Amino acid sequence: MEEVRESSAWVAAHSTHVTVDYKGIEKVAEAIKDSIPKVEWDFEGIHYFDNGPLTVQYLFVLDALNFCFWPDKDLNYDNLAAGLKAALENDKSAFDADRLQKYTGPQLRKMLGWPRPLPLEDERVRLLHEVGSELERSFEGRASKLIESCGKSAVKLVELITRHFPGFRDHTVYKGHQVFLYKRAQIFAADVWGAFKGEGYGEFNDIGSVTMFADYIVPAVLEQLGVLRFSSSLARNIESQSEIGPGSEEEIELRACSIYAVEKIRELLHKKSGKQVSSVELDLWLWSVGVQCPSLKHHRTLSIYY
C-alpha cells in the first residue's frame, strides 16, 4: 500500500488537470473532526452474509465484478450486490470455482436478474472464469483460503490477489512513472473486514494500511467539497458526460489525487482530534454522500478496475 500512497503523491505533485486544494482539506477536516462520520458496512442489507466461508466467496465474486455500471443508466452497485446475494440464496453452489469458469454472458445476466447485456459483459465473464480457475488451481477453490494465507494482513492479502489474479492488477503509467491504484483488491480486504466486523475472517492487524478506493463517485464528491479542483477542460468533459479514456492523464489524476487527498484528510483529522480514522472509513463516508446525490456528475471511463 505504500506503493499506492507514494505513486499517488507523485501524481498529485505533477498533476496538470486536477489540483488538490489544501484549504479544502482543512475545511473538511475541521467540519468533521468532532464527529467523524461512521458508515456501517451493509447498512442497506443488500449483501449476502452467513458468517462463514461462503460469505468470503460471495465478496470475492462481487469485487471481481464491481466495476463500470454507468453505461446502463439503471444499473448500479446495489443491483450487483443484491443480485449475487439472491443467486447464492437460491443455489449455494452458484459460486463454486468450477461453475465460475463456465458462466456465459446470458447466464450471468440471468443470475443477476438483469434484462439486457451488462456493461463490459465479456470482460465480466472473463474475470469470473479467471477467478474460478485460479481459486481452483491455487486455493482449493475457496476465497477463504486466500484469507487464511495472508496471516491477518490486509497488505499481504492485496499482494496475493494481485499476484494470482491479473484482473485485479490496477496499475498504470503516468508521465513515465508507474502508478499503483489497486481499487478492487483493496476493497475486497475492506469488504471482508467490514462484513465480519474485524473478527474471524475479517481480522486484519493492518487494515489502516488500506487506502481509499479510487472510483467514479469519490472524486466527484471531493470536488464538490472543494478538496479537488478540475481544469476547465476536464470540468467540461465531466459536465457533458464525455468519455475520458482509460490510462489518460485526466483519468489517472482523478483517481490518484483522490487517494492523496483522502490521506491528507486522514492525517489532518488525527492532528486535530487525536483520533485514528482509516482511509476505509473516510471512503465509506464519501461514497455514501455521493450515492445520496443522484444529480452528482462523475467522470466516465470504460474500465474493468472500478
C-alpha positions as CSV (number, residue, x, y, z in Angstrom):
1,M,0.0,0.0,0.0
2,E,3.0,2.3,0.4
3,E,3.4,2.0,-3.4
4,V,-0.2,3.2,-3.8
5,R,0.4,6.1,-1.5
6,E,3.8,7.1,-2.9
7,S,2.8,6.9,-6.5
8,S,-0.5,8.8,-5.9
9,A,1.5,11.5,-4.1
10,W,3.8,11.7,-7.2
11,V,0.8,12.1,-9.5
12,A,-0.6,14.9,-7.2
13,A,2.7,16.7,-7.3
14,H,2.9,16.6,-11.1
15,S,-0.8,16.8,-12.0
16,T,-2.0,19.0,-14.9
17,H,-5.8,18.7,-14.8
18,V,-6.6,18.0,-11.1
19,T,-5.4,20.1,-8.2
20,V,-5.5,19.2,-4.5
21,D,-6.8,22.2,-2.6
22,Y,-5.2,22.2,0.9
23,K,-7.7,24.8,2.1
24,G,-10.5,22.4,1.1
25,I,-8.8,19.6,3.1
26,E,-8.6,21.9,6.1
27,K,-12.2,22.8,5.8
28,V,-13.4,19.2,5.6
29,A,-11.2,18.1,8.5
30,E,-12.4,21.0,10.6
31,A,-16.1,20.2,9.8
32,I,-15.9,16.5,10.8
33,K,-13.2,16.5,13.5
34,D,-15.6,16.4,16.4
35,S,-18.0,13.9,14.9
36,I,-16.1,11.7,12.4
37,P,-18.8,10.1,10.2
38,K,-19.3,6.4,10.8
39,V,-20.9,4.4,8.0
40,E,-21.7,0.8,8.8
41,W,-20.9,-1.8,6.1
42,D,-24.0,-3.2,4.5
43,F,-26.4,-0.7,6.2
44,E,-28.8,-1.4,3.3
45,G,-28.9,-5.1,3.9
46,I,-28.1,-5.9,0.2
47,H,-25.2,-8.2,0.8
48,Y,-25.1,-12.0,1.5
49,F,-23.7,-12.8,5.0
50,D,-23.7,-16.1,6.8
51,N,-20.6,-15.5,9.0
52,G,-18.7,-18.2,7.1
53,P,-16.5,-19.0,4.1
54,L,-19.4,-18.7,1.7
55,T,-19.6,-15.0,2.6
56,V,-15.9,-14.6,1.6
57,Q,-16.6,-16.4,-1.7
58,Y,-19.6,-14.1,-2.3
59,L,-17.5,-11.0,-1.6
60,F,-14.7,-12.1,-3.9
61,V,-17.1,-12.7,-6.8
62,L,-18.8,-9.4,-6.0
63,D,-15.5,-7.5,-6.1
64,A,-14.4,-9.3,-9.3
65,L,-17.4,-7.8,-11.0
66,N,-17.6,-4.5,-9.1
67,F,-16.8,-2.0,-11.9
68,C,-18.3,0.2,-14.6
69,F,-22.1,0.4,-14.2
70,W,-22.6,3.8,-15.7
71,P,-23.2,2.9,-19.4
72,D,-26.5,1.4,-18.2
73,K,-28.4,4.3,-16.6
74,D,-30.5,1.9,-14.4
75,L,-27.7,-0.4,-13.3
76,N,-25.8,0.3,-10.0
77,Y,-23.7,-1.4,-7.3
78,D,-26.9,-2.4,-5.4
79,N,-28.2,-4.3,-8.3
80,L,-25.0,-6.3,-8.5
81,A,-24.7,-7.0,-4.7
82,A,-28.4,-7.9,-4.3
83,G,-28.5,-9.9,-7.5
84,L,-25.5,-12.0,-6.4
85,K,-27.0,-12.4,-2.9
86,A,-30.3,-13.7,-4.4
87,A,-28.4,-16.1,-6.7
88,L,-26.5,-17.6,-3.7
89,E,-29.5,-17.8,-1.5
90,N,-31.2,-19.8,-4.3
91,D,-28.2,-22.0,-5.0
92,K,-25.4,-22.3,-2.5
93,S,-23.1,-23.8,-5.2
94,A,-23.6,-20.9,-7.6
95,F,-20.1,-19.6,-6.9
96,D,-18.2,-22.8,-6.7
97,A,-14.9,-22.5,-8.6
98,D,-15.7,-25.0,-11.3
99,R,-19.0,-23.2,-12.0
100,L,-17.4,-19.8,-12.1
101,Q,-15.3,-21.0,-15.0
102,K,-18.3,-21.9,-17.2
103,Y,-20.7,-18.9,-16.9
104,T,-21.7,-17.2,-20.2
105,G,-22.9,-13.6,-20.6
106,P,-26.6,-14.6,-20.8
107,Q,-26.2,-16.9,-17.7
108,L,-24.6,-14.0,-15.7
109,R,-27.5,-11.7,-16.7
110,K,-30.0,-14.4,-15.6
111,M,-28.2,-14.9,-12.3
112,L,-28.3,-11.1,-11.6
113,G,-31.9,-10.9,-12.9
114,W,-30.8,-8.2,-15.4
115,P,-32.9,-7.9,-18.6
116,R,-30.2,-6.8,-21.1
117,P,-26.5,-7.1,-21.7
118,L,-24.3,-5.8,-18.9
119,P,-21.7,-3.1,-19.5
120,L,-18.4,-4.8,-20.4
121,E,-20.2,-8.1,-20.2
122,D,-17.5,-10.1,-22.0
123,E,-14.9,-8.7,-19.5
124,R,-17.1,-9.6,-16.5
125,V,-17.4,-13.2,-17.8
126,R,-13.7,-13.4,-18.5
127,L,-12.9,-12.3,-14.9
128,L,-15.4,-14.8,-13.4
129,H,-13.5,-17.5,-15.4
130,E,-10.2,-16.2,-14.2
131,V,-11.3,-16.2,-10.5
132,G,-12.7,-19.7,-10.7
133,S,-9.7,-21.1,-12.5
134,E,-7.1,-19.6,-10.1
135,L,-9.1,-20.3,-7.0
136,E,-9.3,-24.0,-8.1
137,R,-5.6,-24.1,-9.0
138,S,-4.1,-22.4,-6.0
139,F,-6.6,-22.1,-3.2
140,E,-8.7,-25.3,-3.2
141,G,-11.4,-23.4,-4.9
142,R,-12.1,-21.2,-1.9
143,A,-11.6,-17.5,-1.5
144,S,-11.5,-18.1,2.3
145,K,-8.1,-19.9,1.6
146,L,-6.8,-16.5,0.3
147,I,-7.7,-15.0,3.7
148,E,-6.1,-17.9,5.6
149,S,-2.9,-17.4,3.5
150,C,-2.5,-13.7,4.4
151,G,-1.7,-14.0,8.1
152,K,-4.2,-11.4,9.2
153,S,-2.5,-8.8,6.9
154,A,-4.6,-6.8,4.5
155,V,-1.4,-5.7,2.8
156,K,-0.4,-9.4,2.3
157,L,-3.9,-10.1,1.0
158,V,-3.7,-7.4,-1.6
159,E,-0.3,-8.8,-2.7
160,L,-1.7,-12.3,-3.0
161,I,-4.7,-11.1,-5.0
162,T,-2.7,-9.0,-7.5
163,R,-0.1,-11.8,-7.8
164,H,-2.6,-14.5,-8.6
165,F,-5.4,-12.7,-10.4
166,P,-4.4,-10.4,-13.3
167,G,-7.8,-8.8,-13.5
168,F,-7.1,-7.1,-10.1
169,R,-3.8,-5.6,-11.3
170,D,-4.9,-2.0,-11.3
171,H,-1.8,-0.1,-12.2
172,T,-0.8,2.2,-15.0
173,V,1.9,4.6,-16.2
174,Y,1.7,8.4,-15.8
175,K,4.3,10.7,-17.4
176,G,6.7,7.8,-17.4
177,H,6.1,6.9,-13.8
178,Q,4.4,3.7,-12.7
179,V,1.3,4.3,-10.6
180,F,-0.5,1.7,-8.4
181,L,-4.2,2.1,-7.5
182,Y,-5.5,-1.4,-6.7
183,K,-9.1,-0.4,-6.1
184,R,-10.8,-3.8,-6.3
185,A,-8.1,-5.7,-4.5
186,Q,-8.2,-3.3,-1.6
187,I,-12.0,-3.1,-1.5
188,F,-12.1,-6.9,-1.1
189,A,-10.0,-6.6,2.0
190,A,-12.1,-3.8,3.3
191,D,-15.4,-5.7,2.5
192,V,-14.2,-8.7,4.4
193,W,-13.1,-6.6,7.3
194,G,-16.4,-4.7,7.3
195,A,-18.7,-7.7,6.9
196,F,-17.0,-9.7,9.7
197,K,-16.6,-6.5,11.8
198,G,-12.9,-7.0,12.2
199,E,-13.2,-10.5,13.6
200,G,-12.7,-14.1,12.2
201,Y,-12.1,-13.8,8.5
202,G,-12.2,-10.1,8.9
203,E,-9.4,-9.7,11.4
204,F,-6.6,-7.7,9.9
205,N,-3.8,-6.2,12.0
206,D,-3.1,-3.6,9.4
207,I,-6.4,-2.5,8.0
208,G,-5.3,1.1,8.5
209,S,-2.8,0.5,5.7
210,V,-5.5,0.2,3.1
211,T,-6.1,3.4,1.1
212,M,-9.4,4.8,-0.2
213,F,-10.9,3.1,-3.3
214,A,-10.3,5.3,-6.3
215,D,-13.5,5.2,-8.4
216,Y,-16.0,7.5,-10.1
217,I,-18.0,8.7,-7.1
218,V,-15.4,9.9,-4.6
219,P,-13.5,12.2,-6.9
220,A,-16.8,14.0,-7.7
221,V,-17.7,14.3,-4.0
222,L,-14.2,15.6,-3.3
223,E,-14.6,18.2,-6.0
224,Q,-18.0,19.3,-4.5
225,L,-16.4,19.6,-1.1
226,G,-13.6,21.9,-2.6
227,V,-10.9,19.3,-1.9
228,L,-10.2,18.7,-5.6
229,R,-10.3,21.3,-8.4
230,F,-10.6,20.4,-12.0
231,S,-9.2,22.2,-15.1
232,S,-11.8,23.9,-17.2
233,S,-11.4,21.3,-20.0
234,L,-11.8,18.4,-17.5
235,A,-14.8,20.0,-15.9
236,R,-16.4,20.4,-19.3
237,N,-15.8,16.8,-20.2
238,I,-17.4,15.7,-16.9
239,E,-20.3,18.1,-17.2
240,S,-21.0,17.0,-20.8
241,Q,-20.5,13.3,-19.8
242,S,-17.9,12.9,-22.5
243,E,-15.9,9.7,-22.2
244,I,-12.4,10.0,-20.7
245,G,-10.0,7.3,-21.9
246,P,-8.6,4.7,-19.5
247,G,-5.0,5.5,-18.8
248,S,-5.3,9.1,-19.9
249,E,-3.6,11.8,-17.8
250,E,-7.1,13.1,-16.7
251,E,-8.3,9.7,-15.6
252,I,-5.2,8.8,-13.6
253,E,-5.1,12.2,-12.0
254,L,-8.7,12.0,-10.9
255,R,-8.1,8.7,-9.1
256,A,-4.6,9.3,-7.8
257,C,-5.3,12.8,-6.5
258,S,-8.4,11.4,-4.7
259,I,-6.2,8.8,-2.9
260,Y,-3.6,11.5,-1.9
261,A,-6.3,13.9,-0.8
262,V,-8.0,11.4,1.5
263,E,-4.7,10.5,3.0
264,K,-4.2,14.2,3.8
265,I,-7.7,14.5,5.3
266,R,-6.9,11.4,7.5
267,E,-3.6,12.9,8.7
268,L,-5.1,16.2,9.5
269,L,-8.0,14.6,11.3
270,H,-5.5,12.8,13.5
271,K,-3.7,16.0,14.2
272,K,-6.8,17.9,15.1
273,S,-8.7,15.3,17.1
274,G,-6.1,12.8,18.2
275,K,-8.3,10.1,16.8
276,Q,-7.1,7.5,14.3
277,V,-9.5,7.3,11.4
278,S,-8.8,4.9,8.5
279,S,-9.0,5.8,4.8
280,V,-11.5,2.9,4.6
281,E,-13.9,4.8,6.9
282,L,-13.4,8.0,5.1
283,D,-14.1,6.3,1.8
284,L,-17.3,4.8,3.1
285,W,-18.5,8.2,4.2
286,L,-17.6,10.0,1.0
287,W,-19.1,7.2,-1.2
288,S,-22.3,7.3,0.9
289,V,-22.5,11.1,0.4
290,G,-22.1,10.6,-3.4
291,V,-24.7,7.9,-3.9
292,Q,-27.3,10.0,-1.9
293,C,-26.8,12.8,-4.5
294,P,-28.3,11.5,-7.8
295,S,-27.6,14.7,-9.6
296,L,-23.8,14.3,-9.0
297,K,-21.9,14.1,-12.3
298,H,-18.8,11.9,-12.3
299,H,-16.2,11.2,-14.9
300,R,-16.9,8.4,-17.4
301,T,-14.3,5.8,-18.3
302,L,-14.8,2.3,-19.6
303,S,-12.6,0.3,-17.2
304,I,-12.6,-3.1,-15.5
305,Y,-10.8,-1.6,-12.5
306,Y,-13.6,0.5,-11.0
